[in-house]
Amino acid sequence: MKSYFIRHTEKILVPHEEINKLWDENRIAIHFPGKGEKDLESIEIKDYESDRAAKIAIKHFNELKCNGGYIWAEYHTQSIIKIGKIKPGSFKYWYTIWSKKCNNPERKEGDIAILKTLQMENVKKKEPYEAMSLRAAKPRQGTIREWKNIENKLECLVEGKPIAESWNSLSPEQLETVCTEYLRKPDLESCPKLEHLLLPIGRTLEDVDIYGYSTDARKIFAQVTHYKIDHPKCKQKIEKFKHYRNKNICNVFFCDCNNVKKEDDILFIPTTKVFEWLKRNEMYLETLFHDIYI
């Protein structure tokens, strides 16, 4: 089954007590009222053509409604999140009222609000300090989304199954972190040794994942990808990365390649080599792969 993420924010615009009731009953909900004087009961995408956010949310909601799936659910009234499985065929309307924070010109406080809900089962609670690798990877926007970039981690967490200790089991954020730590203590003489980061890793720059300076006071630019070196997307990343070359800069590119090599002033390091280094650091390896359980 697929994994999904849902956030119940204050934009639902119903009383907080109703969000707490959903929490208590282990239900997830969406509230897209549509246009007109009354909330729409429809869960057909065609009825929300003018609302892109609603169309996306209803698409994923319907997938869960029909097929079930694993879910990570956040509620704005609770600091603890819930994870579990959505039971197919558990759809139910939830009738409540619009809250006093209503900002819809066609609605007023006390008007009937119609939520669309699904039932969670095999539910577990997670404190804010738990499952940090999943929290770091959660979608930044949208009410409900399919959660592709975590592979089967949510399934493992819900079902209590161990995660395979492989490079492909790590999230993009974790891959970048491991490669950063590798640069601090590389097992390769030709690799620069990272002294300090100058910016947060990942997401800060479009074509660079790691930016810092080395122990010999040269800047380090590094890129991390899971693609094979001959993959078109990897080739595209390499071409963009070439713009960061300079005689006083160390350029390191981590990817799926066969050997360490230096080409066009870029040091290419196989991700398999980094993973072998990780496996020799037993405490780091164990903590990294068991992070979602603690």
Secondary structure, DSSP 4 states (H G I P E B T S, - for coil): --EEEEEE-GGG-S-HHHHHHHHHTTEEEE----SSSS------GGGGTT-HHHHHHHHHHHHHHHH-EEEEEEETT-SSEEEEEEPTT--EEEEEE--TT---TT--TTSEEEEEEEEEEEEEEE-TTS-HHHHHHS-SS-SEEE-GGGTTHHHHHHHTPPPP-SGGGS-HHHHHHHHHHHHHS-S-TTS--EEEESS-SSSSSSS-SEEEEETTS-EEEEEEEEEETTSHHHHHHHHHHGGG--TTEEEEEEEE-SS-EEETTEEEEEHHHHHHHHHHSHHHHHHHHTGGG-
